[in-house]
């Protein structure tokens, strides 16, 4: 009896992989049919297009237009094999709705050079930072909003993609502070001008930038920033970001944070915890929780 049970388990283990990879293939896919364009989705949500010429329990062989010979891909890495339909391929779609799930294009307090996810969006961080951004085209974006009781926000951004995984740009945000004007400041403006370099895509990326905080009086403070993120499921992103700066006395300030972002149709909620480190005063504040919300149009 025990021997029979062990034989059953061994046979099941050997046949399970074959059953699994077959279940991940759309029945409409014709293996080796060059009249079809297939889309291969891997476990990390990487998407490849071409024609699957053959498939075995170990590997599938994908013929792509840019590669003369079929490329071997481990079958274990396959998430789904289906037909490529252009109007349904970008971006991820909610199966319960015709509204697309919008990609993560910005972090909570860092702007990136990733492609814009929509023509217009509204973003709020703890009801303190509130802005509306308009994408004029694939490269230019402008915005305005309110920063709590301090004043009025204005933003401008230019970004472009050198290829599918390398994006660069420059961003400027400034705040007009009426309180400073009432106090007699000549030009009551503070702002953040920074360069942007983002490597990767919304599924997995690294971001870096160098810039400066500036004020109406003409002074400026150098700053730097880094961020990284990864999509762990259809709706869920994990990302970290850090903003650092040097004050006029060469003191170092760092604001690191960890975040989880959840998307549903046109909405995205991000929950994070931020720390504050001030080198000049040897201060490390207790982590501060915060929430941000973005809706895309």
Rosetta blueprint (number, residue, H / E / L):
1 X L
2 X H
3 X H
4 X H
5 X H
6 X H
7 X H
8 X H
9 X H
10 X H
11 X H
12 X H
13 X H
14 X H
15 X H
16 X H
17 X H
18 X H
19 X H
20 X H
21 X H
22 X H
23 X H
24 X L
25 X E
26 X L
27 X L
28 X L
29 X L
30 X L
31 X L
32 X L
33 X L
34 X L
35 X L
36 X L
37 X L
38 X E
39 X E
40 X E
41 X E
42 X E
43 X L
44 X L
45 X L
46 X L
47 X E
48 X E
49 X E
50 X E
51 X E
52 X E
53 X E
54 X E
55 X E
56 X L
57 X L
58 X L
59 X E
60 X E
61 X E
62 X E
63 X E
64 X L
65 X L
66 X L
67 X L
68 X L
69 X L
70 X L
71 X E
72 X E
73 X E
74 X E
75 X H
76 X H
77 X H
78 X E
79 X E
80 X E
81 X E
82 X E
83 X E
84 X L
85 X L
86 X H
87 X H
88 X H
89 X H
90 X L
91 X L
92 X L
93 X E
94 X L
95 X L
96 X L
97 X L
98 X L
99 X L
100 X E
101 X L
102 X L
103 X L
104 X L
105 X L
106 X L
107 X L
108 X L
109 X L
110 X L
111 X L
112 X L
113 X L
114 X L
115 X L
116 X L
117 X L
118 X L
119 X L
120 X E
121 X E
122 X E
123 X E
124 X E
125 X E
126 X L
127 X L
128 X L
129 X E
130 X E
131 X E
132 X E
133 X E
134 X E
135 X E
136 X L
137 X L
138 X L
139 X L
140 X E
141 X E
142 X E
143 X E
144 X E
145 X E
146 X E
147 X E
148 X L
149 X L
150 X L
151 X E
152 X E
153 X E
154 X E
155 X E
156 X E
157 X E
158 X E
159 X E
160 X E
161 X E
162 X E
163 X E
164 X L
165 X L
166 X E
167 X E
168 X E
169 X E
170 X E
171 X E
172 X E
173 X E
174 X E
175 X E
176 X E
177 X E
178 X H
179 X H
180 X H
181 X H
182 X H
183 X L
184 X L
185 X L
186 X L
187 X L
188 X L
189 X E
190 X E
191 X E
192 X E
193 X E
194 X E
195 X E
196 X E
197 X E
198 X E
199 X E
200 X E
201 X E
202 X L
203 X L
204 X E
205 X E
206 X E
207 X E
208 X E
209 X E
210 X E
211 X E
212 X E
213 X E
214 X E
215 X E
216 X L
217 X L
218 X L
219 X L
220 X E
221 X E
222 X E
223 X E
224 X E
225 X E
226 X E
227 X E
228 X E
229 X E
230 X E
231 X E
232 X L
233 X L
234 X L
235 X L
236 X E
237 X E
238 X E
239 X E
240 X E
241 X E
242 X E
243 X E
244 X E
245 X E
246 X E
247 X L
248 X L
249 X L
250 X L
251 X L
252 X E
253 X E
254 X E
255 X E
256 X E
257 X E
258 X E
259 X E
260 X E
261 X E
262 X E
263 X E
264 X E
265 X L
266 X L
267 X E
268 X E
269 X E
270 X E
271 X E
272 X E
273 X E
274 X E
275 X E
276 X E
277 X E
278 X E
279 X L
280 X L
281 X L
282 X L
283 X E
284 X E
285 X E
286 X E
287 X E
288 X E
289 X E
290 X E
291 X E
292 X E
293 X E
294 X E
295 X E
296 X E
297 X L
